[in-house]
């Protein structure tokens, strides 16, 4: 399937809809988690000292967060690139970090924690156990006489309690050290991996649920394709299905039951009507034969014969379409020989010949010999009726089970091939007969698991093929 066709059909499937929604979710997630923070990364055009202070602040927050998640970690603060560069290039750089009762520092005391009375504030907040408040304080000052920056940050909110103080930055971090790879490793991955794991887990679970439902739907489709349209006693199973699919399956089963009931009534009507017509037609023919000979008598008798023939064909069609289990083994070669022997006088009367060519001596299948002979007789009679005088009807059976009947008539118009086997289809329309012969052939073929097709032979005549299954 081409790409544009795939994109067109994607929104029509449940899997495609889930993929589209997932892509939208991932796009929004990447934008807010990765692109927006990336836009806030300093590009070096701002004050280098202020930019450095921002980098140090972010990395110290990250360090405190890492130590909170893993209190036993031996990771050093110098592992963070901006802090490591500031420590290397600023000998007076000092920092004092305190998180809960843990202190991380390269100096002995905190000058501004006491001077700004943040210690008193912290103790007061700790005493207010029932007070759910969040407090954040920051202080920045530039000591011009020493040309260094002082930064103080205090946070008290739930379990996020920390104090941060650092000073002594005289040489800023060089812009070339703003490495996006390191940025994502430090910030994006550390802060977003939990969300990524959760999103990935939800996506995998959704895929598994969808696959399980698709498997159940495929099983239903396979079972529905195996149904015989003429025998609709079976129904689709209603167990082991999701609540979303179950109403559809129940609606299909109700439709199958209605179609089966309608089909049974239809078959019962045709069968009953055909049976009921045989008796009055027989009585009518007997009474007509008792009349004096004449042209009108002969026409009436011929009309009655045609009606009797129509009734007999309808009964044959009902017999083929009725419930029937084929268990007996029959020989297709014997059936062909018997039908050809029976139809030979009819062919001689029309001044044409019959030939039979077989590649096997026997071809055994499970079936009904009488019905198969009726179908073969209809095909051969049809071929004889279209074959001109002194022509030949060829019957051939291949080793693969392909039975072909070829005539030397005018052939079949291509537009008529699809409707050739429909009941009451006659070509040409003014042709004698009722148009049920080929319909009976198709029904018998389906009953025996064979496929019947028609096409024009290379010699110009029509060729009908019954392809049987593997010989038993």
Secondary structure, DSSP 4 states (H G I P E B T S, - for coil): --HHHHHHHHTTSHHHHHHHHHHHHHHHHHIIIIIHHHHTS--S-S-HHHHHHHHHHHHHHHHHHHHHH-TT----GGGSHHHHHHHHH-TT-EEEEEETTEEEESSS--HHHHHTTHHHHHHHHHH-TT---EEEEEEEEEETTTTEEEEEEEEEETT--EEEEEEEE-SPPPGGG--HHHHIIIIIHHHHHHHHHHHHHHHHHHHHHHHHHHHHHHHHHHHHHT-BTTB-------SS--HHHHHHHHHHHHHHHHHHHHHHHHHHHHHHHHHHHHHHHHHHHHHHHTSPPSHHHHHHHHHHHHHHHHHHHHHHHHHHHS-----SEEEHHHHHHHHHHHHHHHHHHTT-EEEEEES-S--EEES-HHHHHHHHHHHHHHHHHHSPTT-EEEEEE-TTSEEEEE--SS---GGGSTTTTSTT--SSTTSSS-S-HHHHHHHHHHHTT-EEEEEE-TTSSEEEEEE-----
